[in-house]
Each structure stands twice: as C-alpha cells, then as structure tokens.
C-alpha cells in the first residue's frame, strides 16, 4: 500500500480502529496497510481534532465576550486577584480609578439599561447623539473630566495621560493608577514616567467603583430641567455634575472595595451586581 493514496473507507477504518483502542501496529496488520501510513493518518486525525477543539474554544470565548460573560480563565483570574486583596482596606485609598463612559442626548426615556443574566453590568443602549468622556478619581478627589473626540487608541490615551494624569498625580504623590491596559506601549510609557500601576483583570467593571460614579453622574444629569438638548449642553451638564461630586461620595465608593472583593471571591470569580451595594 506504500505510495498509494488511501481511500475514504480505508481512512475511516484506520481511525475507527484507533478510536476502538487498537494500536498502530495492530491496525497495520489487520488492514494490510503500512505502519507509516497508519501512523501518519492517525497523526493527521489528532491534529484535526486539536484544531477543531481550538476553533470551538475561540468561538465560545468570543461568544461569551460579546455577551459580557466570563470565560473560565477570566473567572479564575478574577478569583485569584480578589483572593490576593482580601486583606486590603487602607490600600484602596491609594488607588486612582479610571475609565471611559459614553453619555447620550436624552430622548424620551434617555439611556436604556439592558441587563444580562448573573448580575452582569448593564449594557447601555443609546438614542441619538452621544459623547465619550474619560475621567478618574481617588480617595482625595476627582481628576479632570476629558471629552474624547477621537477613537481611544494608544496615541490618544498617552496624550491624555501626559496632559491630565501626570500633573494631577504629581500633586497627589504615592498613588497607584488603575486602568484598562490598552497595549504594551502604554504600559511602557507609564513605567517610564514612574507611575505605579495596579495589576488588573479583564471583564471586571463590577470591581471598578468608577462605573458606579458614572451612573451617579448620569443620574444627576437626568434630574436637570430642562434636559440637555445639544452636544454643547450635554458636555457642560456632565462636567458640572462631575465637578460637584462630593468627597463623601468618593469615600463611599472607595470604602466599598473591601466588600466588592469579598463578594467576588465568595462568588468564585463570577460577576456581582455592584449596583446592589449600599454606596450612597
């Protein structure tokens, strides 16, 4: 059989016997096919199975990501992160929390929150035009709130850090910066400017108190009468409400970190509903 291409039926027989527990030598003898051909066929089958398994895993992970759900690796990462910080209390007061958020012009019901299962952070659907903001805060106060006019790539992000974070953090020494790492360039830039960075885990908006701060600001803006009806009015309203955030509000969010970490740890790394925490 050496040198001849196997038929479909022969390949099926080889793989069938292999799955039945026969070794390559036995299959070669029974089917009268050279051992090398049998082993090559089995090896190709193993590689095909491995490729399919990897493809399925990628599809599953992408599906979970699009739903806002956690993969096993992400859940274990969150669990271990929280386990390492169960004893943190005063340490949380040294963290600068940051993130971006989108605000929309209000039409009828304004922002519509759609909740997924397992107390996942709500997905916000928008009506009309919207504006992206980037901001940060710590135990000691709020940083500037910046309008993001362009796509937040590494160049734009580094520019924001240089213009807004560096001057602020120099006036507030001994602080540790928390953020979603965009790439290694940003990580290198922060390191080169001697800005300590908190280790962080993906898919963890429920562990970031700035998410609750965005909700708080959004609620304050919605209380306004009349509601903002233009981009200019929306920017002015959001920045005013951001500037009006009290130290007591910030303190409440920071002090919630101990309970957040315990809750996620107790939940084996799964998401919690941080909106249910007694924050304000």
Secondary structure, DSSP 8 states (H G I E B T S, - for coil): -TTS---HHHHHHHHHHHHTT--HHHHHHHHT--HHHHHHHHHHHHHHHHHHHHHHHHHHHHHHHHHT---HHHHHHHHHHHHHTTT-SGGGGGEEEEEEEEEE---TT-SEEE--STT---EEE--S-EEEEEEEEETTEE---EEE-S---HHHHHHHIIIIIHHHHHHS-S-EE------HHHHHHHHHTT--B----SS-GGG-THHHHHHHHHHHHHT-SS---SHHHHHHHHHHHHHT--HHHHHHHHHTHHHHHHHHHHTTT----GGGS---
